[in-house]
Amino acid sequence: MKVLLDTCRLPGRNSENVQLTISPSGEIEALDDRESPAEGTLIEDYALPGMPNLHSHAFQRVMAGQAESAMKNKDDFWSWREIMYDYANRVTPEQLQAIAAQLYMEMLKSGYTSVAEFHYLHHAGRRRPGLPSTETADAIIAAAEETGIGLTLLPALYMTADFDKPEPAPRQGRFINDMESFFSLFERLRNRENDNIKTGIAFHSLRAVPARRLRETLKILADERIDCPIHIHIAETLKEVETCTRLKRLSPVKWLFENIDIDHRWCLVHATHLTDWEVEKLAKSDCVAGLCPTTEANLGDGIFRFEEYINANGKFGIGSDSHISVNPVEELRWLEYGQRLISNRRNISATAGERRVGSFLWDNAVSGGAQALGRNIDGLKPGNRADLLALDGDHPLLYDKQAPDMLNSFIFSGNDNLVKHVMVGGKWVIKDGAHIHEEEILARFKKTIRELNQ
């Protein structure tokens, strides 16, 4: 299949009259922008690489907006977590599939073309002895296959309630596995891999995985020569940092770097509270900082030290996490705006190499997200999967904008959805803003909402 892009964003630059040759398996076999090609399906609107979403808890989409009433004098992450536990313990596998399908459709319509699902809702119901089923993971996979989004499934190891609480709380029962059951689950999910479904691994957090088990897991991966993405929640809240520092004599990020070989496979999600040493170490480590500005703001977590991090050439990507927003534009906008608010300056993400903030943010979030998902999706180039979106050039917010300014306008001009078409793996999954299965996906989601609200 050949596709002609009138104007598009290639890695680090804009180009015109680009011809993509896409293989039957959905990869870009060839890219020609040296002359005006004459054949292929013409896309006249500005095209850009699809955005990877590097951090998702799909079931939490159903509770968006339901935790905005004060519970006590000082609500925070920990009071929000109690509401999350309530939903987590009521969602069935069938409902999870309905929620995830609606969420993934929303992601596609907004410009995300792949997602890393940080999956810890492991058990279909109350945990029972023996090996776990894959029912909830199957629900996530089915939702990805129905919608067409690329999925990196990250089963998360979750074992303890806190640093000093080795026994999990009853309300955490659906999350818990021992080592045997966890690796049984991991191996069965690896057998489900295909062109669209990949598997990695996650540690829920340092407070939920004992150091001995973390090392043991990494040794098994090394012994089996398994090279896959590795994600972890870390340094998200001040309480977590203070407790870890008190009990381990090191902050979470410093403990990780001083005890574990952190490399390109790792994605450190949030890493909100960092020292100068940690900013530098994280930036130089070749891993990815997984940033979720709308969730971090919603939970009152804090603001990542982004300006210092990018000045040290750190890699980053974005995620929608709890899904109080499902929009890469809003994540990137607030990533930049947070820095403006604390520095009293503008255009923080502009660099000597790329002075346009929108281009810097999109290019780097695509590259970092691709690395975190372990997929060849870091831009439109030969060998990568054909994941792209086309913006609506006739929309008033984009009309008559020149290519160099298109990403600035896309990210910083308002809240209308400016995505017109979306391709994943060489297949159009969104045409003229709509998904082919939109009505049935929405109907199942509404049914699930009614059931959970009873």
Secondary structure, 3 states (H helix, E strand, C coil): CEEEEEEEEECCEEEEEEEEEECCCCEEEEEECCCCCCCCEEECCCEEECEEEEEECHHHHHHCCCCCCCCCCCCCHHHHHHHHHHHHCCCCHHHHHHHHHHHHHHHHHHCEEEEEEEECCCCCCCCCCCCCCCHHHHHHHHHHHHHCCEEEEEEEECCCCECCECCCCHHHHHHCCCHHHHHHHHHHHHCCCCCCEEECEEECCCCCCCHHHHHHHHHHHHHCCCCCCEEEEECCCHHHHHHHHHHHCCCHHHHHHHHCCCCCCEEEEECCCCCHHHHHHHHHCCCEEEECHHHHHHCCCCCCCHHHHHHCCCEEEECCECCCCCCHHHHHHHHHHHHHHHHCCCCCCCCCCCCCHHHHHHHHHHHHHHHHHCCCCCCCCCCCECCEEEECCCCCCCCCCCHHHHHHHHHHCCCCCCEEEEEECCEEEEECCEECCHHHHHHHHHHHHHHHHC
